[in-house]
């Protein structure tokens, strides 16, 4: 990891999307991971809005990414 990096987070958003949605659309999974890593977004509100706008499968993609994201501190 470059010395300039203080923290790096990794998520297989494509894998989650392909498993749940059947195609490579990782956007909602990335949002779930972002919510966990940044702590800037209320996860319950985010999941609710994702479900309302994009459906239950996309909500599940966000939830799985939230749970699976891995962060490495330098």
C-alpha positions as CSV (number, residue, x, y, z in Angstrom):
1,X,0.0,0.0,0.0
2,X,1.4,3.4,-0.9
3,X,2.6,5.4,2.1
4,X,0.2,8.2,1.2
5,X,-2.8,6.0,1.9
6,X,-4.1,6.0,5.4
7,X,-7.0,3.7,4.9
8,X,-8.1,1.5,2.0
9,X,-11.4,-0.3,1.8
10,X,-12.2,-3.3,-0.4
11,X,-15.5,-4.8,-1.5
12,X,-16.4,-7.2,-4.3
13,X,-19.4,-5.0,-5.4
14,X,-19.4,-6.6,-8.9
15,X,-19.6,-10.1,-7.4
16,X,-22.4,-9.1,-5.1
17,X,-24.3,-7.5,-8.0
18,X,-23.8,-10.5,-10.3
19,X,-25.0,-12.9,-7.6
20,X,-28.1,-11.0,-6.6
21,X,-29.0,-9.1,-9.7
22,X,-27.6,-11.3,-12.4
23,X,-25.6,-8.5,-14.1
24,X,-22.7,-6.2,-13.5
25,X,-24.4,-3.2,-11.9
26,X,-22.5,-2.7,-8.6
27,X,-23.8,0.8,-7.8
28,X,-26.0,0.0,-4.9
29,X,-23.4,-2.4,-3.4
30,X,-20.9,0.4,-3.6
31,X,-23.3,2.7,-1.7
32,X,-23.7,0.1,1.0
33,X,-19.9,-0.1,1.4
34,X,-19.6,3.6,1.4
35,X,-22.1,4.0,4.2
36,X,-20.1,1.6,6.4
37,X,-16.7,3.1,5.6
38,X,-17.5,6.8,5.7
39,X,-20.0,6.7,8.6
40,X,-21.6,9.7,6.9
41,X,-24.9,8.1,5.9
42,X,-27.6,6.6,8.0
43,X,-27.5,3.0,6.8
44,X,-31.2,2.3,7.6
45,X,-32.3,5.3,5.7
46,X,-30.0,4.4,2.8
47,X,-31.3,0.9,2.6
48,X,-34.9,2.1,2.8
49,X,-34.4,4.6,0.0
50,X,-32.5,2.0,-2.2
51,X,-35.4,-0.4,-1.8
52,X,-38.0,2.3,-2.6
53,X,-36.1,3.4,-5.7
54,X,-34.5,0.2,-7.0
55,X,-36.2,-2.8,-5.3
56,X,-35.5,-5.4,-2.7
57,X,-32.6,-7.1,-4.5
58,X,-30.7,-3.8,-4.7
59,X,-31.4,-3.2,-1.1
60,X,-29.9,-6.7,-0.3
61,X,-26.9,-5.9,-2.4
62,X,-26.3,-2.7,-0.3
63,X,-26.7,-4.7,2.9
64,X,-24.3,-7.4,1.9
65,X,-21.7,-4.9,0.9
66,X,-22.2,-3.0,4.1
67,X,-21.5,-6.3,6.0
68,X,-18.6,-7.5,3.8
69,X,-16.5,-4.4,3.2
70,X,-13.0,-4.7,4.6
71,X,-10.9,-1.8,5.6
72,X,-7.1,-1.8,6.1
73,X,-5.5,0.9,8.2
74,X,-1.9,1.9,7.5
